[in-house]
């Protein structure tokens, strides 16, 4: 097996369990030095436990890799800065940032309270922005020092709930849709420094999804989080320098490149609301319907 990330330094947030854990393990297997970031919270974001991150570090070291645990809160401006600084201080540089930390507080919109909205947006959206902001500033400065591209990587975690929409997850879906848009914009801004920005929409059996329905052993096998990580590790490698601004689904037996919003049918502008309404109705019949959670057009 060729080692795609030999000598590269990676941060993985939310790496104590599930998809993040698999990212950290596979990155290390491919030669990366890994900062395993996780505060060890419950699915709803409550509590703290340093043992999951430490266990992943132990597994990496047992396999002959290099890793260090980190418990900073990435949804905090100061915590995110401390995380980036810690990686550079410990390993001497930073090449890869994988924003994976997240929580769930599902509720129908009519019943969702302010804290359920705020906490999910804070962890997912600010928890992607803050580490990315500090990493981007570091790579900008490094690019100026060396007078060329740095081959940095940001890989964010979106979701089918965000790019397709899922009932009961207006908070989570809005955050994940925001991450997809953040990815596209950041990719355009950071291209000049040699930094690529992509997002993964994983489908996997984790603490966040294990209680949704009963699965057969075969169904559980194709939802193993390990199937998401190969795409992430490739995107983290220097070989993926020409791939940026993409949202890629991985897991559930497939890898798929997603297509974003595009302008469909159009007409010239009109002054009369009734006429505008008739035109909109006519155009709706000519364009594709929104996707369902499987990414296919709704019937």
N, C-alpha and C positions, 0 to 999 in steps of 0.2 A: 504494500500500500504506500503510495507517494504521500508525503506529509505536506499538505497544502499551506499550512500556517507556521512553518518552522521558524522559531525565533521571534514571532510576532507576539505582542502583548495585548491581551483582550480583557475587557471588563464585561461581565454578564450580570445584569441586575435580576433579582428574583430567581437566583440560580440555585437555591437550596432544594428545590423540588421540581417535579414535572418537566415541562419543556425546557426551562432554564437550566435545570440540572443536566439534561442531555446535551444541551449546547456546550456547557462547560466541559463535560467529559469528552465530547468528540473534538472540540477545539484542542484540548490537551493532548489527545491521541494523535492529532495532526501537528504537534510541535509547538502550540501556543503556550505562553505563560499566562495563567488565568487569575484574575481577581474575581472571586466568587462572592458577589454582593447579595445579601438577603437579611432582612431584619427578623425573619422567622415569624411573621404574623399569621393569624388565621385567615381563612378565605375572605372574611368580611373586613380584614385589616386590623383586627383587634389583637393585642398581645405582642410579645416579642420572645424569640427563642433563637439563640445563636447556634444551636446544635446542627440544624440542617446544613448551613453553609460549611461548618467545620467538617461534617461528614463527607461532603463533596470534595473538599480539599484533601481529606485523608485518602479518599478513593483515587484521586488524581496522583497523589504522591506515591501511593502503593503501586500504581501502574508505571512509575518512573517519571511522571511529569512534574511540573512546577506550578504551584498555586498558593494563594493566600486568601483567607476569609476577610470579609469586610461587612460591617453592620450598619453603615450609614443609611439614613433615610433619603432616598433619591427624590422624594417629592418636596424636600426642603432645599432651598437655594444654597444654604451653607453646607448641608449634608452632601449635595451633589458635587459641589466644589471640592469638598474634602475627599470624596471618592476618587475624582480625577487626579487630584494631587497625590493621593496615597498610591495609586497605580504607578505614577511616574517616579515617585520617591523610591518605591520598592523595586521596580524592574527597570527604571532608567528611561522609560518612554511609554507611549501609548499608541497603538495602531488601530484597535478595534473597540467599539462601544456597542454592545447589544442591549437595547432597552426592552426588558421583558417583564419587569415587576408589575403586578396588578392585583386588584381585589374585585369582588363582586358584592353588590347590594341590590339585587333585583327587586323590582316592585313595579306594578302597573302605574302609569302616569297619574291616575286619579288618586292614588294612595301614597305616592312617593313623597317623603319629606325632604326638607332642605339639606339635612346632614347626609342623607343617602345620595343626593346629587353631588354635593360638594366633595365628599370623601372620594368618590369614584373618579370625578374629574381631576382632583388633586393628585391622586396616585398615578393614574394612567397618563393624563395629558401633561401636567406639570412634571411628573416623574419621567417623561420623555424629553420635554423641553430643557429642564435644568441641567441634567448631565450632558446633553447634546450641546448646549450653549457653552459650557465650560470646556468640553473637549474641542469644539470648533475653534474657540479662541486659542487654545494650545496649538492646534494644527495650523492655524493662520500664522502664528508667530514662528513655528518651525519651518513653514514654507518660505517665509521671508529670510530666515537664517540660512537655509540651504540654497535659496534661489531657484526653487523648483517644486514639483508636486511631492506630497508626503505619503500618498497612498493610504490615507486614513479611511476608516470604514465606520459608518453608523448604520445599524440594522435595527429597525423598530419593530414593534409587535402590534399589528392591527388585528382585525377579527372579522369573520363573516357577519357578525352582528352589526359591525360598523359599516362595512362596504355593501351589504345587502339588506340588513335590517332584521331585527328579531323582537317579537312582542315581549314586553316586560323588561326591556333593557334600554330605555331611552337614555339613561345616564351612561351606561357602559358603551352602548352603540354610538352615542354622540362623541364620547372620548375616542373611541377607536376610529371613527370616521375622521375626527380631527387629526389623529395620528397619521392617517393616510394622506391627508392634505399637507400636513407638516412635512412629511417625507418628500413629496414632490417639490415643494417650495425650497426646503433646505438643500435638496439635491442641486437645484439651479444656483443657489447662492454659494455653495461650497465647492462646486466644480473647479473654480479657479485655483483652489489650493490643492487639488488632487484628491479631494475627499468625496467618496461616493456615499449616497444615502438611499437605502432601500427599506422595504417593510415586508414582513412575513405575516400572512394570515394563517395561523396554525389550526389544524383540526386534530385534536388529540384527547385521549382520556386522562384527565388530570383531576385534582381536587375540585376544580371549578365545574367540571362536567360529569363527574362520576355518578352523581345522583339523579341525572336527568331521566334515564330509562334503563331498563335491564338490557344487557348485551350478551350475545352468545360469545363463546371463546374466540370464534373467528372474527366477530365484529370488534371485540376488544383488541385483538392482535393488530388489525390494520389501523387502530387508533392509538397504538403505542407511541408515546412522545418521541421515541428515537427516530421515527420516520420524518420528523420535521427538521432535524438538525443537519443532515447532509447538505441541504440547500443553503442553510445559514453559514455553514463552514466554507462552502465554496464562495459565497458572496463576501466572506471575510478575508479571503485570500487575495494575493496580489494579482492573480489571474483574472479577477472580476473587475478590473479597473475600468472597463468600458460599459459596465452595467450600473445604471443609477436612475433614481426616480421611479422605481418599479415597486408594485405591490404583488407579491407572489404567494399563492396558496400552497400549502404543503401539509401532507397527512391525508388520512382516509383513502389511501391507495393511489394518490395522485400528487403531481406537482403541476400547477397551472399559473400562467401569467395573467393577471387580472387586467381588464380594460376599464378605464375610468369614465367619468361623465363626458359626453360629447354632445355638441349641438345637433339636434335632429332636424325635423321638418321646420320650416320657417316661412313667414309671410311678411309683407311690409306693415309698418305700424299704422294704426288707425285711431281716430279720435273717439269713436262711439263705443261704449262698453258692451252693448249687445252684439255689435259686429265683432268686436274682439273676442267675445265669448264663443260665438259661432265658429270663428276661425280656429280658436284653441281646440274646440271639440273636434273639428275636422282633422287637425294636425295630430291629435292624440290617436286617432284611428290609423295613422300612417307610420307611427314609430313603435319600436319594441317596448313591451311592458317592462316594468321593474323586475329585477331578479328575485327569486325566492332564496332561502338560506342555502340551497344547493348551488347557487350561482347561475341557475338556468332561468329563462324567462317564465314568469308565472302564466299558468293557463287562463 
